[in-house]
Amino acid sequence: MKGMSRMSNMAKNEYLVPRETKTKMEIFPGFGFIELGAVAAGMALGGVLQLIPVILPLPIGPKLFARLFIFTLPAAMAYMLFKQDTAGNSLYQQLRAFRTWSSRPKVYYYKRRGF
């Protein structure tokens, strides 16, 4: 019985402290203001770039396809670059982490033997 009262006293004195959580304002699930800004910038760039096929001597069908493709490509690339996965990392963050990792010196103090 003594052990039981000791455990109940510990339970009364100890409590869990919640850690900080980041919240993100989202328009759609997984699509926030950062993604919206990136897609809008990509669409603006695509709107300027889609004027290039106008001056090319192409028939109307390929010209329309080229304009549509050039308009949507920068927006899609921006979305893929900034869209976060389930772990909360975007492709942009992963590329930055790889760049810092690759700039570090890699010294191995062992020699692999076998195989």
Biopython code that builds the backbone (N, CA, C, O; Angstrom):
import numpy as np
from Bio.PDB.StructureBuilder import StructureBuilder

atoms = [
    (1, "MET", "N", (0.802, -1.192, 0.000)),
    (1, "MET", "CA", (0.000, 0.000, 0.000)),
    (1, "MET", "C", (0.851, 1.264, 0.000)),
    (1, "MET", "O", (0.470, 2.290, -0.563)),
    (2, "LYS", "N", (2.041, 1.165, 0.661)),
    (2, "LYS", "CA", (2.880, 2.350, 0.698)),
    (2, "LYS", "C", (3.304, 2.769, -0.707)),
    (2, "LYS", "O", (3.313, 3.956, -1.032)),
    (3, "GLY", "N", (3.651, 1.795, -1.530)),
    (3, "GLY", "CA", (4.071, 2.096, -2.896)),
    (3, "GLY", "C", (2.967, 2.741, -3.716)),
    (3, "GLY", "O", (3.237, 3.582, -4.573)),
    (4, "MET", "N", (1.755, 2.362, -3.465)),
    (4, "MET", "CA", (0.618, 2.896, -4.199)),
    (4, "MET", "C", (0.410, 4.379, -3.897)),
    (4, "MET", "O", (0.126, 5.161, -4.803)),
    (5, "SER", "N", (0.550, 4.769, -2.631)),
    (5, "SER", "CA", (0.354, 6.176, -2.278)),
    (5, "SER", "C", (1.494, 7.027, -2.836)),
    (5, "SER", "O", (1.286, 8.184, -3.201)),
    (6, "ARG", "N", (2.680, 6.464, -2.902)),
    (6, "ARG", "CA", (3.815, 7.191, -3.463)),
    (6, "ARG", "C", (3.602, 7.470, -4.941)),
    (6, "ARG", "O", (3.915, 8.562, -5.415)),
    (7, "MET", "N", (3.075, 6.499, -5.677)),
    (7, "MET", "CA", (2.819, 6.687, -7.101)),
    (7, "MET", "C", (1.733, 7.729, -7.331)),
    (7, "MET", "O", (1.822, 8.513, -8.276)),
    (8, "SER", "N", (0.725, 7.750, -6.494)),
    (8, "SER", "CA", (-0.325, 8.748, -6.673)),
    (8, "SER", "C", (0.196, 10.145, -6.359)),
    (8, "SER", "O", (-0.243, 11.115, -6.977)),
    (9, "ASN", "N", (1.130, 10.268, -5.404)),
    (9, "ASN", "CA", (1.731, 11.570, -5.124)),
    (9, "ASN", "C", (2.583, 12.035, -6.299)),
    (9, "ASN", "O", (2.580, 13.220, -6.633)),
    (10, "MET", "N", (3.312, 11.116, -6.930)),
    (10, "MET", "CA", (4.112, 11.481, -8.095)),
    (10, "MET", "C", (3.219, 11.931, -9.234)),
    (10, "MET", "O", (3.540, 12.888, -9.939)),
    (11, "ALA", "N", (2.117, 11.255, -9.414)),
    (11, "ALA", "CA", (1.214, 11.606, -10.498)),
    (11, "ALA", "C", (0.613, 12.988, -10.277)),
    (11, "ALA", "O", (0.330, 13.693, -11.245)),
    (12, "LYS", "N", (0.415, 13.382, -9.046)),
    (12, "LYS", "CA", (-0.135, 14.705, -8.762)),
    (12, "LYS", "C", (0.887, 15.804, -9.019)),
    (12, "LYS", "O", (0.516, 16.906, -9.424)),
    (13, "ASN", "N", (2.159, 15.524, -8.791)),
    (13, "ASN", "CA", (3.190, 16.546, -8.904)),
    (13, "ASN", "C", (3.755, 16.679, -10.313)),
    (13, "ASN", "O", (4.249, 17.750, -10.667)),
    (14, "GLU", "N", (3.699, 15.642, -11.117)),
    (14, "GLU", "CA", (4.285, 15.689, -12.450)),
    (14, "GLU", "C", (3.214, 16.000, -13.486)),
    (14, "GLU", "O", (2.071, 15.553, -13.384)),
    (15, "TYR", "N", (3.611, 16.770, -14.471)),
    (15, "TYR", "CA", (2.706, 17.067, -15.569)),
    (15, "TYR", "C", (3.517, 17.230, -16.846)),
    (15, "TYR", "O", (4.716, 17.502, -16.795)),
    (16, "LEU", "N", (2.881, 17.068, -17.960)),
    (16, "LEU", "CA", (3.543, 17.171, -19.254)),
    (16, "LEU", "C", (3.452, 18.602, -19.764)),
    (16, "LEU", "O", (2.405, 19.244, -19.679)),
    (17, "VAL", "N", (4.561, 19.085, -20.289)),
    (17, "VAL", "CA", (4.591, 20.419, -20.873)),
    (17, "VAL", "C", (4.470, 20.247, -22.382)),
    (17, "VAL", "O", (5.303, 19.572, -22.988)),
    (18, "PRO", "N", (3.466, 20.833, -22.994)),
    (18, "PRO", "CA", (3.332, 20.674, -24.446)),
    (18, "PRO", "C", (4.408, 21.460, -25.176)),
    (18, "PRO", "O", (4.797, 22.545, -24.744)),
    (19, "ARG", "N", (4.879, 20.917, -26.264)),
    (19, "ARG", "CA", (5.897, 21.618, -27.038)),
    (19, "ARG", "C", (5.221, 22.588, -28.003)),
    (19, "ARG", "O", (4.018, 22.519, -28.253)),
    (20, "GLU", "N", (6.032, 23.485, -28.531)),
    (20, "GLU", "CA", (5.505, 24.464, -29.468)),
    (20, "GLU", "C", (5.067, 23.775, -30.751)),
    (20, "GLU", "O", (5.716, 22.842, -31.224)),
    (21, "THR", "N", (3.990, 24.234, -31.290)),
    (21, "THR", "CA", (3.528, 23.728, -32.574)),
    (21, "THR", "C", (3.381, 24.898, -33.522)),
    (21, "THR", "O", (2.966, 25.989, -33.130)),
    (22, "LYS", "N", (3.722, 24.661, -34.750)),
    (22, "LYS", "CA", (3.568, 25.689, -35.768)),
    (22, "LYS", "C", (2.230, 25.487, -36.461)),
    (22, "LYS", "O", (1.869, 24.372, -36.837)),
    (23, "THR", "N", (1.521, 26.556, -36.619)),
    (23, "THR", "CA", (0.281, 26.487, -37.376)),
    (23, "THR", "C", (0.469, 27.269, -38.654)),
    (23, "THR", "O", (1.208, 28.252, -38.697)),
    (24, "LYS", "N", (-0.190, 26.832, -39.668)),
    (24, "LYS", "CA", (-0.048, 27.451, -40.975)),
    (24, "LYS", "C", (-1.440, 27.771, -41.495)),
    (24, "LYS", "O", (-2.324, 26.914, -41.502)),
    (25, "MET", "N", (-1.624, 28.996, -41.924)),
    (25, "MET", "CA", (-2.909, 29.385, -42.490)),
    (25, "MET", "C", (-3.026, 28.739, -43.864)),
    (25, "MET", "O", (-2.179, 28.958, -44.729)),
    (26, "GLU", "N", (-4.058, 27.955, -44.064)),
    (26, "GLU", "CA", (-4.214, 27.219, -45.312)),
    (26, "GLU", "C", (-5.521, 27.596, -45.992)),
    (26, "GLU", "O", (-6.558, 27.740, -45.344)),
    (27, "ILE", "N", (-5.454, 27.751, -47.296)),
    (27, "ILE", "CA", (-6.640, 28.026, -48.096)),
    (27, "ILE", "C", (-7.362, 26.712, -48.366)),
    (27, "ILE", "O", (-8.561, 26.585, -48.118)),
    (28, "PHE", "N", (-6.619, 25.742, -48.877)),
    (28, "PHE", "CA", (-7.071, 24.367, -49.036)),
    (28, "PHE", "C", (-6.154, 23.513, -48.174)),
    (28, "PHE", "O", (-5.073, 23.977, -47.810)),
    (29, "PRO", "N", (-6.535, 22.288, -47.830)),
    (29, "PRO", "CA", (-5.628, 21.452, -47.034)),
    (29, "PRO", "C", (-4.285, 21.244, -47.745)),
    (29, "PRO", "O", (-4.232, 20.680, -48.838)),
    (30, "GLY", "N", (-3.212, 21.702, -47.114)),
    (30, "GLY", "CA", (-1.881, 21.576, -47.682)),
    (30, "GLY", "C", (-1.512, 22.675, -48.663)),
    (30, "GLY", "O", (-0.438, 22.621, -49.261)),
    (31, "PHE", "N", (-2.370, 23.669, -48.844)),
    (31, "PHE", "CA", (-2.122, 24.750, -49.802)),
    (31, "PHE", "C", (-2.331, 26.069, -49.082)),
    (31, "PHE", "O", (-3.461, 26.531, -48.919)),
    (32, "GLY", "N", (-1.216, 26.679, -48.648)),
    (32, "GLY", "CA", (-1.280, 27.913, -47.881)),
    (32, "GLY", "C", (-0.918, 29.127, -48.712)),
    (32, "GLY", "O", (-0.893, 29.083, -49.942)),
    (33, "PHE", "N", (-0.638, 30.214, -48.006)),
    (33, "PHE", "CA", (-0.334, 31.466, -48.684)),
    (33, "PHE", "C", (1.020, 31.428, -49.384)),
    (33, "PHE", "O", (1.202, 32.090, -50.406)),
    (34, "ILE", "N", (1.966, 30.671, -48.855)),
    (34, "ILE", "CA", (3.275, 30.561, -49.510)),
    (34, "ILE", "C", (3.124, 29.882, -50.863)),
    (34, "ILE", "O", (3.684, 30.341, -51.858)),
    (35, "GLU", "N", (2.373, 28.796, -50.899)),
    (35, "GLU", "CA", (2.147, 28.093, -52.161)),
    (35, "GLU", "C", (1.355, 28.966, -53.132)),
    (35, "GLU", "O", (1.626, 28.975, -54.333)),
    (36, "LEU", "N", (0.370, 29.703, -52.598)),
    (36, "LEU", "CA", (-0.428, 30.589, -53.447)),
    (36, "LEU", "C", (0.438, 31.683, -54.062)),
    (36, "LEU", "O", (0.300, 31.990, -55.246)),
    (37, "GLY", "N", (1.325, 32.268, -53.273)),
    (37, "GLY", "CA", (2.233, 33.289, -53.795)),
    (37, "GLY", "C", (3.185, 32.732, -54.842)),
    (37, "GLY", "O", (3.463, 33.387, -55.847)),
    (38, "ALA", "N", (3.685, 31.520, -54.607)),
    (38, "ALA", "CA", (4.598, 30.900, -55.573)),
    (38, "ALA", "C", (3.881, 30.595, -56.880)),
    (38, "ALA", "O", (4.430, 30.825, -57.958)),
    (39, "VAL", "N", (2.654, 30.079, -56.793)),
    (39, "VAL", "CA", (1.895, 29.769, -58.007)),
    (39, "VAL", "C", (1.525, 31.052, -58.739)),
    (39, "VAL", "O", (1.558, 31.085, -59.969)),
    (40, "ALA", "N", (1.175, 32.111, -58.012)),
    (40, "ALA", "CA", (0.846, 33.386, -58.653)),
    (40, "ALA", "C", (2.069, 33.970, -59.362)),
    (40, "ALA", "O", (1.953, 34.502, -60.466)),
    (41, "ALA", "N", (3.235, 33.872, -58.731)),
    (41, "ALA", "CA", (4.459, 34.354, -59.379)),
    (41, "ALA", "C", (4.780, 33.514, -60.611)),
    (41, "ALA", "O", (5.211, 34.048, -61.632)),
    (42, "GLY", "N", (4.572, 32.202, -60.519)),
    (42, "GLY", "CA", (4.792, 31.335, -61.673)),
    (42, "GLY", "C", (3.826, 31.633, -62.806)),
    (42, "GLY", "O", (4.204, 31.585, -63.976)),
    (43, "MET", "N", (2.575, 31.940, -62.465)),
    (43, "MET", "CA", (1.605, 32.284, -63.505)),
    (43, "MET", "C", (1.939, 33.626, -64.147)),
    (43, "MET", "O", (1.744, 33.799, -65.350)),
    (44, "ALA", "N", (2.440, 34.577, -63.360)),
    (44, "ALA", "CA", (2.843, 35.864, -63.925)),
    (44, "ALA", "C", (4.019, 35.676, -64.880)),
    (44, "ALA", "O", (4.047, 36.260, -65.963)),
    (45, "LEU", "N", (4.983, 34.863, -64.474)),
    (45, "LEU", "CA", (6.117, 34.574, -65.353)),
    (45, "LEU", "C", (5.658, 33.836, -66.599)),
    (45, "LEU", "O", (6.112, 34.134, -67.704)),
    (46, "GLY", "N", (4.758, 32.872, -66.426)),
    (46, "GLY", "CA", (4.220, 32.142, -67.570)),
    (46, "GLY", "C", (3.425, 33.037, -68.496)),
    (46, "GLY", "O", (3.438, 32.841, -69.711)),
    (47, "GLY", "N", (2.722, 34.030, -67.931)),
    (47, "GLY", "CA", (1.975, 34.974, -68.763)),
    (47, "GLY", "C", (2.882, 35.803, -69.653)),
    (47, "GLY", "O", (2.521, 36.135, -70.783)),
    (48, "VAL", "N", (4.056, 36.136, -69.144)),
    (48, "VAL", "CA", (5.017, 36.881, -69.963)),
    (48, "VAL", "C", (5.676, 35.960, -70.986)),
    (48, "VAL", "O", (5.832, 36.327, -72.151)),
    (49, "LEU", "N", (6.063, 34.758, -70.545)),
    (49, "LEU", "CA", (6.761, 33.832, -71.441)),
    (49, "LEU", "C", (5.861, 33.266, -72.535)),
    (49, "LEU", "O", (6.355, 32.871, -73.591)),
    (50, "GLN", "N", (4.545, 33.218, -72.301)),
    (50, "GLN", "CA", (3.658, 32.635, -73.300)),
    (50, "GLN", "C", (3.515, 33.532, -74.523)),
    (50, "GLN", "O", (2.923, 33.122, -75.521)),
    (51, "LEU", "N", (4.045, 34.740, -74.463)),
    (51, "LEU", "CA", (4.008, 35.621, -75.627)),
    (51, "LEU", "C", (5.108, 35.288, -76.633)),
    (51, "LEU", "O", (5.064, 35.761, -77.769)),
    (52, "ILE", "N", (6.084, 34.490, -76.237)),
    (52, "ILE", "CA", (7.182, 34.127, -77.145)),
    (52, "ILE", "C", (6.692, 33.323, -78.345)),
    (52, "ILE", "O", (7.093, 33.636, -79.465)),
    (53, "PRO", "N", (5.840, 32.296, -78.177)),
    (53, "PRO", "CA", (5.400, 31.537, -79.358)),
    (53, "PRO", "C", (4.550, 32.338, -80.343)),
    (53, "PRO", "O", (4.331, 31.888, -81.468)),
    (54, "VAL", "N", (4.074, 33.502, -79.946)),
    (54, "VAL", "CA", (3.265, 34.316, -80.858)),
    (54, "VAL", "C", (4.093, 34.735, -82.066)),
    (54, "VAL", "O", (3.573, 34.800, -83.180)),
    (55, "ILE", "N", (5.365, 35.017, -81.859)),
    (55, "ILE", "CA", (6.200, 35.496, -82.961)),
    (55, "ILE", "C", (6.792, 34.365, -83.800)),
    (55, "ILE", "O", (7.381, 34.613, -84.852)),
    (56, "LEU", "N", (6.637, 33.126, -83.337)),
    (56, "LEU", "CA", (7.170, 31.995, -84.098)),
    (56, "LEU", "C", (6.247, 31.657, -85.266)),
    (56, "LEU", "O", (5.026, 31.746, -85.138)),
    (57, "PRO", "N", (6.826, 31.267, -86.406)),
    (57, "PRO", "CA", (5.995, 30.913, -87.573)),
    (57, "PRO", "C", (5.470, 29.478, -87.465)),
    (57, "PRO", "O", (5.968, 28.579, -88.143)),
    (58, "LEU", "N", (4.473, 29.270, -86.618)),
    (58, "LEU", "CA", (3.874, 27.955, -86.413)),
    (58, "LEU", "C", (2.401, 28.003, -86.801)),
    (58, "LEU", "O", (1.781, 29.065, -86.761)),
    (59, "PRO", "N", (1.837, 26.851, -87.179)),
    (59, "PRO", "CA", (0.380, 26.812, -87.386)),
    (59, "PRO", "C", (-0.349, 27.092, -86.065)),
    (59, "PRO", "O", (0.257, 27.049, -84.994)),
    (60, "ILE", "N", (-1.624, 27.372, -86.149)),
    (60, "ILE", "CA", (-2.385, 27.813, -84.985)),
    (60, "ILE", "C", (-2.464, 26.748, -83.889)),
    (60, "ILE", "O", (-2.419, 27.096, -82.709)),
    (61, "GLY", "N", (-2.581, 25.468, -84.237)),
    (61, "GLY", "CA", (-2.682, 24.400, -83.237)),
    (61, "GLY", "C", (-1.432, 24.269, -82.388)),
    (61, "GLY", "O", (-1.515, 24.355, -81.163)),
    (62, "PRO", "N", (-0.272, 24.061, -83.007)),
    (62, "PRO", "CA", (0.957, 23.977, -82.205)),
    (62, "PRO", "C", (1.275, 25.272, -81.452)),
    (62, "PRO", "O", (1.850, 25.242, -80.364)),
    (63, "LYS", "N", (0.898, 26.401, -82.041)),
    (63, "LYS", "CA", (1.151, 27.674, -81.370)),
    (63, "LYS", "C", (0.326, 27.777, -80.078)),
    (63, "LYS", "O", (0.836, 28.223, -79.050)),
    (64, "LEU", "N", (-0.943, 27.366, -80.133)),
    (64, "LEU", "CA", (-1.785, 27.395, -78.937)),
    (64, "LEU", "C", (-1.287, 26.405, -77.881)),
    (64, "LEU", "O", (-1.274, 26.709, -76.688)),
    (65, "PHE", "N", (-0.876, 25.215, -78.337)),
    (65, "PHE", "CA", (-0.331, 24.232, -77.404)),
    (65, "PHE", "C", (0.934, 24.764, -76.739)),
    (65, "PHE", "O", (1.099, 24.621, -75.527)),
    (66, "ALA", "N", (1.825, 25.373, -77.512)),
    (66, "ALA", "CA", (3.070, 25.914, -76.961)),
    (66, "ALA", "C", (2.778, 27.034, -75.966)),
    (66, "ALA", "O", (3.425, 27.123, -74.922)),
    (67, "ARG", "N", (1.810, 27.885, -76.284)),
    (67, "ARG", "CA", (1.466, 28.973, -75.370)),
    (67, "ARG", "C", (0.892, 28.434, -74.059)),
    (67, "ARG", "O", (1.242, 28.914, -72.981)),
    (68, "LEU", "N", (0.018, 27.443, -74.154)),
    (68, "LEU", "CA", (-0.575, 26.856, -72.951)),
    (68, "LEU", "C", (0.487, 26.143, -72.111)),
    (68, "LEU", "O", (0.504, 26.262, -70.886)),
    (69, "PHE", "N", (1.365, 25.407, -72.778)),
    (69, "PHE", "CA", (2.423, 24.685, -72.073)),
    (69, "PHE", "C", (3.371, 25.652, -71.374)),
    (69, "PHE", "O", (3.728, 25.444, -70.215)),
    (70, "ILE", "N", (3.775, 26.701, -72.068)),
    (70, "ILE", "CA", (4.705, 27.668, -71.488)),
    (70, "ILE", "C", (4.036, 28.464, -70.369)),
    (70, "ILE", "O", (4.711, 28.909, -69.440)),
    (71, "PHE", "N", (2.714, 28.646, -70.447)),
    (71, "PHE", "CA", (2.000, 29.356, -69.385)),
    (71, "PHE", "C", (1.897, 28.515, -68.113)),
    (71, "PHE", "O", (2.071, 29.037, -67.012)),
    (72, "THR", "N", (1.618, 27.224, -68.253)),
    (72, "THR", "CA", (1.397, 26.384, -67.072)),
    (72, "THR", "C", (2.687, 25.824, -66.467)),
    (72, "THR", "O", (2.706, 25.487, -65.283)),
    (73, "LEU", "N", (3.750, 25.719, -67.242)),
    (73, "LEU", "CA", (4.989, 25.118, -66.740)),
    (73, "LEU", "C", (5.586, 25.864, -65.541)),
    (73, "LEU", "O", (5.892, 25.212, -64.542)),
    (74, "PRO", "N", (5.770, 27.189, -65.578)),
    (74, "PRO", "CA", (6.343, 27.855, -64.394)),
    (74, "PRO", "C", (5.456, 27.765, -63.152)),
    (74, "PRO", "O", (5.966, 27.650, -62.038)),
    (75, "ALA", "N", (4.140, 27.815, -63.333)),
    (75, "ALA", "CA", (3.237, 27.705, -62.180)),
    (75, "ALA", "C", (3.317, 26.309, -61.563)),
    (75, "ALA", "O", (3.330, 26.171, -60.340)),
    (76, "ALA", "N", (3.369, 25.283, -62.398)),
    (76, "ALA", "CA", (3.464, 23.911, -61.888)),
    (76, "ALA", "C", (4.808, 23.677, -61.199)),
    (76, "ALA", "O", (4.873, 23.005, -60.170)),
    (77, "MET", "N", (5.866, 24.227, -61.763)),
    (77, "MET", "CA", (7.181, 24.071, -61.135)),
    (77, "MET", "C", (7.232, 24.779, -59.782)),
    (77, "MET", "O", (7.798, 24.248, -58.827)),
    (78, "ALA", "N", (6.646, 25.966, -59.695)),
    (78, "ALA", "CA", (6.616, 26.691, -58.421)),
    (78, "ALA", "C", (5.802, 25.927, -57.387)),
    (78, "ALA", "O", (6.181, 25.869, -56.217)),
    (79, "TYR", "N", (4.691, 25.345, -57.807)),
    (79, "TYR", "CA", (3.867, 24.563, -56.878)),
    (79, "TYR", "C", (4.639, 23.353, -56.370)),
    (79, "TYR", "O", (4.631, 23.078, -55.170)),
    (80, "MET", "N", (5.301, 22.632, -57.257)),
    (80, "MET", "CA", (6.058, 21.451, -56.843)),
    (80, "MET", "C", (7.245, 21.825, -55.955)),
    (80, "MET", "O", (7.637, 21.051, -55.082)),
    (81, "LEU", "N", (7.811, 22.997, -56.175)),
    (81, "LEU", "CA", (8.968, 23.429, -55.402)),
    (81, "LEU", "C", (8.598, 23.771, -53.958)),
    (81, "LEU", "O", (9.379, 23.505, -53.045)),
    (82, "PHE", "N", (7.418, 24.358, -53.742)),
    (82, "PHE", "CA", (7.046, 24.830, -52.416)),
    (82, "PHE", "C", (5.996, 23.986, -51.712)),
    (82, "PHE", "O", (5.702, 24.241, -50.544)),
    (83, "LYS", "N", (5.423, 22.998, -52.372)),
    (83, "LYS", "CA", (4.420, 22.137, -51.737)),
    (83, "LYS", "C", (5.105, 21.262, -50.704)),
    (83, "LYS", "O", (6.119, 20.629, -50.998)),
    (84, "GLN", "N", (4.554, 21.222, -49.486)),
    (84, "GLN", "CA", (5.160, 20.445, -48.412)),
    (84, "GLN", "C", (4.609, 19.029, -48.403)),
    (84, "GLN", "O", (3.440, 18.794, -48.708)),
    (85, "ASP", "N", (5.484, 18.088, -48.044)),
    (85, "ASP", "CA", (5.043, 16.700, -47.918)),
    (85, "ASP", "C", (4.474, 16.476, -46.519)),
    (85, "ASP", "O", (4.300, 17.428, -45.758)),
    (86, "THR", "N", (4.188, 15.241, -46.187)),
    (86, "THR", "CA", (3.566, 14.948, -44.894)),
    (86, "THR", "C", (4.487, 15.244, -43.716)),
    (86, "THR", "O", (4.010, 15.469, -42.604)),
    (87, "ALA", "N", (5.788, 15.247, -43.940)),
    (87, "ALA", "CA", (6.737, 15.565, -42.871)),
    (87, "ALA", "C", (6.942, 17.067, -42.711)),
    (87, "ALA", "O", (7.609, 17.499, -41.771)),
    (88, "GLY", "N", (6.381, 17.866, -43.608)),
    (88, "GLY", "CA", (6.507, 19.312, -43.518)),
    (88, "GLY", "C", (7.692, 19.874, -44.273)),
    (88, "GLY", "O", (8.043, 21.038, -44.081)),
    (89, "ASN", "N", (8.313, 19.087, -45.119)),
    (89, "ASN", "CA", (9.458, 19.547, -45.899)),
    (89, "ASN", "C", (9.047, 19.746, -47.343)),
    (89, "ASN", "O", (8.356, 18.911, -47.928)),
    (90, "SER", "N", (9.477, 20.853, -47.907)),
    (90, "SER", "CA", (9.227, 21.084, -49.322)),
    (90, "SER", "C", (10.477, 20.710, -50.114)),
    (90, "SER", "O", (11.545, 20.490, -49.542)),
    (91, "LEU", "N", (10.332, 20.642, -51.411)),
    (91, "LEU", "CA", (11.472, 20.329, -52.271)),
    (91, "LEU", "C", (12.536, 21.413, -52.144)),
    (91, "LEU", "O", (13.731, 21.120, -52.175)),
    (92, "TYR", "N", (12.108, 22.658, -52.001)),
    (92, "TYR", "CA", (13.041, 23.770, -51.823)),
    (92, "TYR", "C", (13.863, 23.591, -50.544)),
    (92, "TYR", "O", (15.076, 23.799, -50.558)),
    (93, "GLN", "N", (13.216, 23.208, -49.443)),
    (93, "GLN", "CA", (13.931, 22.985, -48.188)),
    (93, "GLN", "C", (14.883, 21.803, -48.304)),
    (93, "GLN", "O", (15.984, 21.840, -47.755)),
    (94, "GLN", "N", (14.478, 20.772, -49.000)),
    (94, "GLN", "CA", (15.345, 19.606, -49.168)),
    (94, "GLN", "C", (16.553, 19.944, -50.035)),
    (94, "GLN", "O", (17.657, 19.473, -49.766)),
    (95, "LEU", "N", (16.356, 20.753, -51.069)),
    (95, "LEU", "CA", (17.487, 21.164, -51.903)),
    (95, "LEU", "C", (18.452, 22.048, -51.125)),
    (95, "LEU", "O", (19.666, 21.928, -51.291)),
    (96, "ARG", "N", (17.930, 22.939, -50.275)),
    (96, "ARG", "CA", (18.801, 23.761, -49.435)),
    (96, "ARG", "C", (19.580, 22.907, -48.449)),
    (96, "ARG", "O", (20.769, 23.143, -48.233)),
    (97, "ALA", "N", (18.926, 21.913, -47.846)),
    (97, "ALA", "CA", (19.611, 21.024, -46.902)),
    (97, "ALA", "C", (20.684, 20.206, -47.612)),
    (97, "ALA", "O", (21.763, 19.991, -47.059)),
    (98, "PHE", "N", (20.404, 19.749, -48.823)),
    (98, "PHE", "CA", (21.410, 19.003, -49.580)),
    (98, "PHE", "C", (22.598, 19.892, -49.926)),
    (98, "PHE", "O", (23.744, 19.445, -49.897)),
    (99, "ARG", "N", (22.323, 21.143, -50.250)),
    (99, "ARG", "CA", (23.408, 22.062, -50.601)),
    (99, "ARG", "C", (24.322, 22.306, -49.399)),
    (99, "ARG", "O", (25.544, 22.324, -49.550)),
    (100, "THR", "N", (23.750, 22.494, -48.216)),
    (100, "THR", "CA", (24.595, 22.687, -47.036)),
    (100, "THR", "C", (25.327, 21.403, -46.669)),
    (100, "THR", "O", (26.478, 21.451, -46.235)),
    (101, "TRP", "N", (24.674, 20.257, -46.839)),
    (101, "TRP", "CA", (25.332, 18.985, -46.548)),
    (101, "TRP", "C", (26.484, 18.735, -47.512)),
    (101, "TRP", "O", (27.543, 18.260, -47.102)),
    (102, "SER", "N", (26.287, 19.050, -48.785)),
    (102, "SER", "CA", (27.337, 18.772, -49.768)),
    (102, "SER", "C", (28.514, 19.734, -49.641)),
    (102, "SER", "O", (29.608, 19.434, -50.119)),
    (103, "SER", "N", (28.306, 20.887, -49.003)),
    (103, "SER", "CA", (29.420, 21.821, -48.841)),
    (103, "SER", "C", (30.298, 21.475, -47.640)),
    (103, "SER", "O", (31.392, 22.023, -47.509)),
    (104, "ARG", "N", (29.852, 20.590, -46.770)),
    (104, "ARG", "CA", (30.654, 20.178, -45.622)),
    (104, "ARG", "C", (31.762, 19.229, -46.060)),
    (104, "ARG", "O", (31.590, 18.456, -47.003)),
    (105, "PRO", "N", (32.896, 19.289, -45.374)),
    (105, "PRO", "CA", (33.952, 18.327, -45.701)),
    (105, "PRO", "C", (33.557, 16.928, -45.247)),
    (105, "PRO", "O", (32.995, 16.738, -44.168)),
    (106, "LYS", "N", (33.860, 15.977, -46.077)),
    (106, "LYS", "CA", (33.532, 14.587, -45.767)),
    (106, "LYS", "C", (34.834, 13.813, -45.595)),
    (106, "LYS", "O", (35.505, 13.472, -46.568)),
    (107, "VAL", "N", (35.171, 13.549, -44.353)),
    (107, "VAL", "CA", (36.389, 12.823, -44.031)),
    (107, "VAL", "C", (35.969, 11.532, -43.348)),
    (107, "VAL", "O", (35.250, 11.540, -42.349)),
    (108, "TYR", "N", (36.424, 10.446, -43.899)),
    (108, "TYR", "CA", (36.105, 9.146, -43.328)),
    (108, "TYR", "C", (37.380, 8.576, -42.720)),
    (108, "TYR", "O", (38.410, 8.496, -43.389)),
    (109, "TYR", "N", (37.310, 8.184, -41.465)),
    (109, "TYR", "CA", (38.481, 7.716, -40.753)),
    (109, "TYR", "C", (38.580, 6.204, -40.710)),
    (109, "TYR", "O", (39.356, 5.659, -39.924)),
    (110, "TYR", "N", (37.845, 5.548, -41.500)),
    (110, "TYR", "CA", (37.909, 4.098, -41.519)),
    (110, "TYR", "C", (37.993, 3.635, -42.964)),
    (110, "TYR", "O", (37.629, 4.350, -43.897)),
    (111, "LYS", "N", (38.482, 2.422, -43.113)),
    (111, "LYS", "CA", (38.588, 1.838, -44.437)),
    (111, "LYS", "C", (37.683, 0.623, -44.466)),
    (111, "LYS", "O", (37.789, -0.258, -43.613)),
    (112, "ARG", "N", (36.819, 0.574, -45.416)),
    (112, "ARG", "CA", (35.876, -0.532, -45.507)),
    (112, "ARG", "C", (36.570, -1.723, -46.152)),
    (112, "ARG", "O", (37.196, -1.603, -47.205)),
    (113, "ARG", "N", (36.450, -2.844, -45.518)),
    (113, "ARG", "CA", (37.084, -4.048, -46.041)),
    (113, "ARG", "C", (36.031, -5.098, -46.298)),
    (113, "ARG", "O", (34.938, -5.068, -45.731)),
    (114, "GLY", "N", (36.373, -5.996, -47.137)),
    (114, "GLY", "CA", (35.460, -7.087, -47.442)),
    (114, "GLY", "C", (34.783, -6.869, -48.781)),
    (114, "GLY", "O", (35.154, -5.984, -49.553)),
    (115, "PHE", "N", (33.827, -7.661, -49.025)),
    (115, "PHE", "CA", (33.062, -7.657, -50.275)),
    (115, "PHE", "C", (33.989, -7.516, -51.443)),
    (115, "PHE", "O", (33.540, -7.491, -52.589)),
]
sb = StructureBuilder()
sb.init_structure("model")
sb.init_model(0)
sb.init_chain("A")
sb.init_seg("    ")
for serial, (resi, resn, name, xyz) in enumerate(atoms, 1):
    if name == "N":
        sb.init_residue(resn, " ", resi, " ")
    sb.init_atom(name, np.array(xyz, "f"), 0.0, 1.0, " ", f" {name:<3s}", serial, name[0])
structure = sb.get_structure()
